Amino acid sequence: MFGIYRIALAAPELRPAEVDFNRDRILDAYRAAVAAGASLVLLPELAVTGVSCGELFGQSFLLKHAARAAAELAAEAGAVPLIFGMPLLRRGALLNVMAWAQNGAVAGYAVRRTPEPPFCAGPLPPDGDLYPGGTVFDCGVAVSLEFSGDFPTDNRAELRLFSGAEPLLPDAARRHGERFRALSGFGGAAAGVFAGPGESGTDVFYGGEPIFAVNGQTVSGGTADDAPGVRFFDFDAERAAAARRKRPAAAGAEVTVAAVPEAPDLRFFVNSACPFLPEDPAARREFCRETLDIQARALAARFVRCGAKTLVLGISGGLDSTLALIAAAGCCRHLHLPAARIVAVTMPGFGTTGRTKSNALQLAEILGATIREIPISEACLRHFSDIGHDPAHRDSTYENAQARERTQILMDVANQTGGIVVGTGDLSEIALGWCTYNGDHMAMYNVNAAIPKSSIAPLLECAAADLPSGAAAILNDIIATPVSPELLPPDADGNVGQKTEQILGAYELHDYFLFHLLSGVSDPEKLAALARHAFKGKYPEEEIVRVRELFFRRFFTQQFKRTAAPDGVQAGPFSLSARSAWRMGADLTGALWRS
């Protein structure tokens, strides 16, 4: 389904040297995994015999029966590959291998390259079915077979499968997690399954949990009631393939085998509704802290290098300008400068509400910024008179004139104070072009350029812990305020009358589509299916489709704004900089992606 494959990591009960018992448990796990929609099934190192046979590996009797059991396993394997560890005697050398069994036969063996006695290093020419660990098996998706503990290979497979037998030690889970997060790289995936507690506990205890990491993050797998001892992970190979295409081609052996089936559904697919942020609360807090630090330090570097004296920004009481204000305050702390170097300008206009203005002013005061209030309504009315526009006609001219008036004020205040204008536009607005060209679209440095709208509230919540007393309550109210450019008058009760998400749809949907597009997944049908799965009934089908269509239309038609965007720090996993990240012609229609 949509290039998504179901990886089954099986660690059934095994007994050292009891090959028939082990064969039966492996087959039970394999059949259950296939019934649950597995695309391939991975077993631990030396699963046929167990790893703790010791000197028995030197006995021909054990090796003969292990070879028989392995042949019986291979005969049972169908279109779904069964990958299992076994000892293999070849040309007088004993090898520790992983067998790729599919369609009734073994397609090849991956050999451990750094074995311990009594095993030898391999492969041994001229045996053509032996390959070094790290060899890629092309089964419709590039899968490498590797041994945990071997020297790492320069492997650019989309999916790296590791089989291992590592003693369970204190802190092992954390170390395994770190290793597999590193192995999964950017966009790829790494999975490992290890010898379990059925092994001998004479000197060490085996019991490592299966582990799966995607794009530098470990994820939790699912289980099926009728598949005990098997963990399932749904893996998006399309995204991994897109990342792989950006890297140089890898040298080394590659084996072409039969294609494996895709997952029949998304039951075990890790599919966050907020993919720009880690799921784990502790990891999310750390991610937010690092993001805030990057924003502040990058702004500090630009501030110093251009010899500026002040940081000038417009404050509206909205999410974006609040985050930029916090970045400016962080910049001043980093440079040991007084926060008064921040010139926070509020520019009330036709749509400004008392709530947003009050929040903006109170927060700027708490942070110690220099505050300036410059109303824009009269200037805009004079401008409408100059160009012959009726202010009762509240069209794009009415709205954009306000945005450009505000930008003109900020630029002139920056000239007046020897400062730089700090941009506030976020990644979501940049993607959708939801900004006024040469208005809020423009700045001298943009600290929010890589921050999607749906990530700003968690960032503000994280920042509150380090801000002076009273800031948290203001930030909470800013988070609760509807997103709006406030370019149209308030409603009869004085509340925000122009709500962006009533026009565009939910930003979390746009951000979801944006994340997958930037990850290499842009099939419209697939995106809709993934969104239905991620949001689990939160939005009706017609709204998901409407937002998806609007996303693609605006993403393609607004590239011209990205082409002319100011510098901005990449304080997140993706950037839309036309200089370094998203290069695309500004006149593409995107018709292929739009119905």
C-alpha positions in Angstrom: 0.0 0.0 0.0 1.5 3.3 -1.2 5.1 2.0 -1.0 4.7 1.1 2.7 6.2 -2.2 3.8 5.6 -4.1 7.0 8.7 -5.3 8.7 8.3 -8.1 11.2 11.0 -8.6 13.8 10.5 -12.1 15.3 12.1 -13.3 18.5 10.3 -16.6 19.2 11.3 -18.9 22.0 14.4 -20.8 21.0 16.5 -23.5 22.6 20.3 -23.9 22.1 21.1 -26.9 19.8 17.5 -28.0 19.5 17.1 -27.3 15.8 13.8 -29.0 15.3 12.2 -27.1 18.1 13.7 -23.9 16.8 12.6 -24.6 13.3 9.0 -25.1 14.4 9.0 -21.9 16.5 10.5 -19.9 13.6 7.8 -21.3 11.2 5.1 -20.4 13.7 6.3 -16.9 13.9 6.7 -16.6 10.1 3.2 -17.9 9.3 1.7 -15.6 11.9 3.7 -12.6 10.5 2.6 -13.4 7.0 -1.0 -13.6 8.1 -0.6 -10.1 9.7 0.5 -8.7 6.4 4.3 -8.7 6.8 6.5 -7.8 3.8 9.5 -9.6 5.3 10.4 -11.4 8.5 13.7 -11.1 10.3 15.0 -13.5 12.9 18.0 -13.2 15.3 21.6 -14.2 14.7 22.0 -18.0 14.6 18.3 -18.5 15.2 18.4 -22.1 13.8 20.8 -23.3 16.5 20.9 -20.6 19.1 24.1 -18.6 19.8 25.2 -20.3 22.9 26.1 -23.7 21.5 29.8 -23.1 22.1 32.1 -26.0 21.1 29.1 -27.8 19.7 29.4 -25.6 16.6 32.5 -27.8 15.8 30.4 -30.9 15.7 29.4 -32.1 12.3 26.3 -33.7 13.7 24.8 -30.4 14.9 25.8 -28.7 11.6 24.2 -31.4 9.5 20.9 -31.1 11.4 21.1 -27.3 11.2 21.5 -27.5 7.5 18.5 -29.8 7.2 16.3 -27.5 9.4 17.4 -24.5 7.3 16.5 -26.2 4.1 13.1 -27.0 5.6 12.6 -23.3 6.5 13.6 -22.2 3.1 11.1 -24.6 1.5 8.3 -23.0 3.6 9.2 -19.5 2.6 6.9 -17.9 0.1 6.8 -14.5 -1.5 7.5 -12.9 1.9 11.2 -13.4 2.6 12.2 -15.3 5.8 15.6 -14.0 7.0 17.2 -16.1 9.7 20.6 -16.7 11.2 22.4 -20.0 10.9 25.8 -21.7 10.9 26.9 -22.6 7.4 29.7 -25.0 6.6 31.2 -24.1 3.2 34.4 -25.5 1.7 35.7 -26.5 5.1 35.0 -23.1 6.7 32.4 -22.5 9.3 30.5 -19.2 8.6 28.0 -17.2 10.6 25.4 -16.1 8.1 22.0 -14.7 7.6 19.9 -16.6 4.9 17.5 -14.8 2.7 14.9 -17.4 1.9 12.1 -16.7 -0.5 9.9 -18.7 -2.9 11.1 -22.0 -1.6 14.8 -21.4 -1.9 17.7 -19.4 -0.4 18.6 -16.4 -2.6 21.8 -15.7 -0.8 23.7 -15.6 2.5 25.1 -12.5 4.2 28.2 -13.4 6.1 29.4 -11.9 9.3 32.7 -10.1 8.5 34.1 -9.9 12.0 33.2 -13.3 13.6 34.3 -14.8 16.8 35.7 -18.4 17.0 34.8 -21.0 15.9 33.5 -19.0 12.9 35.6 -17.8 10.0 35.4 -14.6 8.1 33.8 -14.7 4.7 32.7 -14.8 2.0 34.9 -17.4 0.4 35.2 -17.3 -3.4 34.2 -18.8 -5.7 30.9 -19.5 -3.9 28.5 -17.1 -5.6 25.7 -17.1 -3.1 27.9 -15.7 -0.2 28.0 -12.0 0.3 29.6 -9.8 2.9 27.4 -8.3 5.6 26.0 -5.0 4.3 25.1 -6.4 0.9 22.0 -4.9 -0.5 19.1 -7.2 -1.5 16.9 -5.4 -4.1 13.4 -6.6 -3.5 11.5 -3.6 -4.8 13.1 -1.7 -1.9 16.8 -1.7 -1.2 17.4 -3.9 1.9 20.8 -4.5 3.4 21.6 -7.5 5.7 24.1 -6.7 8.4 25.3 -8.1 11.7 25.1 -6.1 14.9 28.7 -5.6 16.1 30.3 -5.9 12.7 32.3 -2.9 11.4 29.8 -0.5 10.0 29.4 -0.4 6.3 29.1 2.6 4.0 25.5 1.5 3.3 23.0 3.5 1.5 20.1 1.0 1.5 16.7 2.4 2.3 16.2 -0.3 5.0 19.1 -1.7 7.0 18.3 -5.0 8.8 20.6 -6.1 11.7 20.7 -9.5 13.3 22.5 -9.8 16.5 23.2 -11.6 19.8 24.3 -9.1 22.4 24.2 -9.7 26.2 21.6 -7.7 28.1 23.6 -5.2 30.2 22.6 -2.1 32.2 22.0 0.9 30.0 22.0 -1.4 26.9 18.6 -0.1 25.8 19.8 3.5 25.7 23.0 2.6 23.9 21.1 0.5 21.3 18.7 3.4 20.8 21.5 5.8 20.1 23.2 3.5 17.7 20.1 2.7 15.7 19.1 6.3 15.5 22.5 7.1 14.0 22.2 4.1 11.6 18.8 5.2 10.4 20.3 8.5 9.1 18.2 10.9 7.3 15.1 9.4 5.7 16.2 5.7 6.0 15.4 3.1 8.5 17.3 0.5 10.6 15.8 -2.5 12.4 17.5 -5.0 14.7 16.4 -8.2 16.4 18.5 -10.0 18.9 18.9 -13.4 20.6 16.4 -13.8 23.4 16.1 -15.3 26.9 15.8 -18.8 25.6 19.6 -18.8 25.2 21.9 -20.2 27.9 22.4 -17.8 30.9 25.6 -19.5 32.1 27.7 -16.3 31.9 25.5 -13.7 30.2 21.8 -13.1 29.7 20.3 -12.5 26.3 17.0 -10.6 26.1 17.4 -7.5 23.9 14.2 -6.0 22.6 13.7 -5.6 18.8 14.4 -2.1 17.8 13.4 0.1 14.9 14.5 3.6 14.0 13.4 5.9 11.1 15.0 9.1 10.2 17.0 9.3 13.3 14.2 8.5 15.7 13.4 5.2 17.4 9.7 4.2 17.1 7.6 1.7 19.0 6.3 -1.3 17.0 2.9 -2.9 17.2 1.9 -6.5 18.0 -0.8 -8.7 16.6 -2.8 -11.0 18.9 -2.2 -14.1 16.7 1.6 -13.4 16.3 3.2 -13.8 19.7 6.9 -12.8 19.8 6.6 -10.7 16.7 6.8 -6.9 16.5 5.6 -5.1 13.4 6.8 -1.8 12.0 5.3 -0.2 8.9 8.1 1.6 6.9 7.6 4.2 4.1 10.1 3.2 1.5 9.1 6.0 -0.8 10.4 8.6 1.7 13.6 6.6 2.2 14.2 6.3 -1.5 13.8 10.1 -1.9 16.5 10.6 0.7 18.7 7.9 -0.8 18.6 9.6 -4.2 20.2 12.7 -2.8 23.3 10.7 -1.7 26.1 9.3 -3.9 25.6 5.8 -5.2 27.2 3.2 -3.0 29.7 0.7 -4.2 29.5 -3.0 -3.2 27.5 -6.1 -3.9 23.8 -6.0 -4.7 21.5 -9.0 -5.2 18.3 -8.9 -7.1 15.6 -11.0 -5.6 11.8 -11.3 -6.0 9.8 -8.2 -5.0 8.2 -8.3 -1.6 4.5 -7.4 -1.0 3.6 -4.1 0.4 1.7 -3.7 3.7 -2.0 -4.3 3.2 -3.0 -1.5 5.6 -1.4 1.1 7.9 -2.0 -0.8 11.2 1.6 -0.5 12.4 2.6 2.7 10.6 4.1 5.3 12.9 2.3 8.3 11.6 2.4 11.4 13.9 -0.2 14.1 13.3 2.6 16.6 14.3 5.6 15.1 12.3 7.9 18.1 12.7 8.2 17.4 16.4 9.3 14.3 18.3 6.5 12.2 19.9 8.3 11.5 23.2 7.7 14.4 25.6 11.2 14.6 26.9 12.7 14.4 23.4 10.2 17.1 22.3 11.2 19.4 25.1 14.9 19.0 24.2 14.1 19.6 20.5 12.3 22.8 21.4 15.1 24.0 23.6 17.7 23.4 20.8 15.4 25.1 18.3 15.1 28.2 20.4 18.9 28.3 21.0 19.6 28.0 17.3 17.3 30.9 16.5 18.9 33.1 19.1 22.5 32.2 18.2 21.9 32.6 14.5 20.3 36.0 15.0 23.2 37.0 17.3 25.7 36.0 14.6 23.9 38.1 11.9 23.5 41.0 14.3 27.3 41.1 15.0 28.4 40.6 11.5 26.4 43.4 10.1 27.4 45.8 12.9 23.8 46.5 13.9 22.8 48.4 17.0 19.2 47.3 17.4 16.8 44.5 16.6 13.6 45.9 15.1 10.4 43.8 14.7 6.7 44.2 14.5 4.7 42.7 17.4 1.1 41.8 16.9 0.2 39.5 19.7 0.2 36.5 17.3 2.3 33.3 17.4 4.9 34.3 14.8 5.9 37.7 16.1 5.9 36.4 19.7 8.4 33.6 18.7 10.5 36.2 16.9 10.5 38.5 20.0 11.6 35.6 22.2 14.4 34.9 19.7 15.5 38.5 19.9 15.5 38.4 23.7 17.6 35.2 23.5 20.0 37.0 21.1 20.5 39.8 23.6 21.1 37.3 26.4 23.7 35.5 24.2 25.5 38.7 23.5 25.1 40.1 27.0 23.3 43.1 25.7 20.3 44.9 27.4 16.9 43.8 26.0 16.3 47.5 25.4 18.2 47.0 22.1 15.1 45.3 20.9 12.7 47.8 19.3 9.3 46.2 19.4 6.9 48.1 17.2 3.1 47.7 17.5 1.3 49.1 14.5 -2.5 48.9 15.2 -4.6 49.0 12.1 -8.2 48.3 10.9 -8.2 44.8 12.3 -6.2 45.1 15.5 -8.1 43.8 18.6 -7.6 44.9 22.2 -6.7 41.4 23.2 -3.8 41.0 20.7 -2.4 44.5 21.2 -2.5 44.1 25.0 -0.7 40.7 24.9 2.0 42.1 22.5 2.7 45.2 24.7 2.7 43.3 28.0 5.1 40.6 26.8 7.5 43.2 25.3 7.4 45.1 28.5 8.1 42.0 30.6 11.1 41.2 28.3 12.5 44.7 28.7 12.2 45.7 25.0 11.9 49.3 23.8 8.3 49.7 22.8 7.0 52.0 20.0 3.4 52.3 19.0 2.8 53.6 15.5 -0.8 53.4 14.2 -1.2 52.8 10.5 -4.9 53.5 9.8 -4.6 57.1 8.8 -1.6 56.5 6.6 -3.4 53.7 4.9 -6.5 55.9 4.3 -4.3 58.6 2.8 -2.7 55.9 0.6 -6.2 54.7 -0.5 -7.0 58.3 -1.5 -3.8 58.6 -3.4 -4.4 55.5 -5.5 -8.1 56.0 -5.8 -9.2 52.9 -3.8 -12.5 52.8 -1.9 -11.7 51.6 1.7 -15.2 50.1 1.8 -13.9 47.6 -0.8 -12.0 45.2 1.5 -10.1 43.2 -1.1 -6.4 42.3 -1.4 -5.5 46.0 -2.0 -7.1 46.9 1.3 -5.3 44.1 3.1 -1.9 44.3 1.4 -1.6 48.1 1.8 -1.6 47.6 5.5 1.1 44.9 5.4 3.3 47.0 3.2 2.8 50.1 5.4 3.9 48.1 8.4 7.0 46.8 6.6 7.9 50.3 5.4 7.7 51.5 9.0 9.9 48.7 10.3 12.5 49.3 7.6 12.6 53.0 8.3 12.8 52.5 12.0 15.7 50.1 11.4 17.5 52.8 9.4 16.7 55.3 12.1 18.1 53.2 14.9 21.0 51.4 13.1 19.1 48.1 13.3 18.0 45.2 11.3 14.4 44.1 10.8 13.8 40.6 12.3 11.3 38.7 10.1 8.5 36.8 11.7 7.0 34.7 8.8 7.0 31.0 9.5 7.6 27.9 7.3 3.9 27.3 6.8 3.2 30.8 5.6 6.3 30.6 3.3 5.0 27.2 1.9 1.5 28.6 1.2 2.6 32.1 0.2 0.3 33.4 3.0 2.1 36.7 3.1 2.1 40.0 1.3 4.8 40.2 -1.4 7.2 42.9 -0.3 5.2 43.3 2.9 5.5 40.9 5.8 7.2 38.7 3.2 10.3 40.9 3.6 12.8 41.4 6.4 16.6 41.6 6.9 16.8 38.2 8.6 14.0 35.7 9.4 14.4 33.6 12.5 11.1 31.7 11.9 11.8 30.6 8.3 12.1 26.9 9.2 9.4 26.7 11.9 6.0 25.4 10.9 2.9 27.0 12.4 2.0 23.9 14.3 5.3 23.8 16.1 5.1 27.4 17.5 2.8 26.7 20.4 5.1 23.9 21.8 8.1 26.3 21.4 6.4 29.1 23.3 5.4 26.6 26.1 9.1 25.6 26.3 10.3 29.2 26.3 7.9 30.2 29.1 10.0 28.2 31.6 13.0 30.6 31.1 11.1 33.9 30.9 10.3 36.3 33.7 7.3 35.9 36.0 4.0 36.7 34.3 5.1 35.8 30.8 3.6 32.3 30.9 0.0 33.5 31.3 0.4 35.9 28.3 1.9 33.2 26.2 -1.0 30.9 27.0 -3.4 33.5 25.9 -1.5 34.1 22.7 -1.6 30.4 22.0 -5.3 30.4 22.5 -5.9 33.4 20.2 -7.2 32.5 16.7 -4.5 32.8 14.0 -5.2 35.9 12.0 -3.3 38.6 10.1 -5.8 41.1 11.5 -6.2 43.0 8.3 -10.0 43.1 8.3 -12.1 44.8 11.1 -13.0 42.9 14.3 -16.5 41.4 14.7 -19.3 43.2 16.6 -17.9 42.0 19.9 -14.4 43.3 19.2 -13.0 39.9 18.7 -10.7 38.7 15.8 -12.9 38.8 12.7 -10.5 37.4 10.2 -9.5 33.8 11.1 -6.9 32.3 8.8 -7.9 28.6 9.4 -11.5 29.3 8.4 -10.1 30.3 5.0 -7.1 27.9 4.5 -8.2 25.0 6.7 -6.3 23.7 9.7 -2.6 24.6 9.7 -1.8 21.1 11.2 -3.2 19.6 8.0 -1.1 21.9 5.8 2.0 21.2 7.9 1.3 17.5 7.7 1.2 17.6 3.9 4.3 19.9 3.8 6.4 17.6 6.0 5.7 14.6 3.7 6.2 16.6 0.5 9.6 17.8 1.8 10.4 14.2 2.8 9.8 13.0 -0.8 6.2 11.8 -0.5 3.8 13.8 -2.7 1.4 11.3 -4.2 -2.0 13.1 -3.5 -3.9 9.8 -2.9 -1.3 8.6 -0.5 -1.2 11.8 1.4 -4.9 11.8 1.9 -4.8 8.2 3.1 -1.9 9.0 5.5 -3.8 12.1 6.8 -6.9 10.0 7.5 -4.8 7.6 9.4 -2.9 10.2 11.4 -5.8 12.4 12.4 -8.2 9.4 13.1 -11.5 11.0 12.2 -10.7 14.5 13.4 -11.4 15.9 10.0 -14.1 14.7 7.4 -12.8 13.2 4.2 -14.0 16.2 2.2 -12.0 18.6 4.4 -8.8 16.6 4.0 -9.2 16.6 0.3 -10.0 20.3 0.2 -7.0 21.3 2.2 -4.8 19.0 0.2 -5.9 20.6 -3.0 -5.4 24.1 -1.6 -2.0 23.1 -0.3 -0.7 22.0 -3.6 -2.3 24.9 -5.5 -0.7 27.5 -3.2 2.6 25.6 -2.8 3.3 25.7 -6.5 1.9 29.1 -7.4 3.7 30.9 -4.6 7.2 29.9 -5.4 7.9 33.4 -6.7 7.7 34.7 -3.1 10.2 32.1 -1.9 12.6 33.0 -4.7 12.7 36.5 -3.4 12.7 35.7 0.3 15.2 37.1 2.8 17.9 35.1 4.5 16.7 33.0 7.3 18.1 30.4 9.7 17.2 26.7 9.3 16.2 26.0 12.9 14.2 22.9 11.9 14.5 19.8 9.8 13.5 21.5 6.6 14.0 24.7 4.7 12.3 26.2 1.7 15.2 28.5 0.8 15.3 28.9 -3.0 19.1 29.3 -2.7 20.0 26.1 -0.8 17.0 23.8 -0.1 14.0 24.0 -2.5 15.0 24.9 -6.0 12.1 25.1 -8.3 10.9 27.3 -11.2 8.6 30.1 -10.1 6.1 29.5 -12.9 5.4 25.8 -12.4 1.7 25.0 -12.1 1.9 21.7 -10.3 -0.9 20.4 -12.5 0.3 16.8 -12.0 -0.5 17.1 -8.3 -3.8 18.8 -8.6 -7.1 17.2 -9.6 
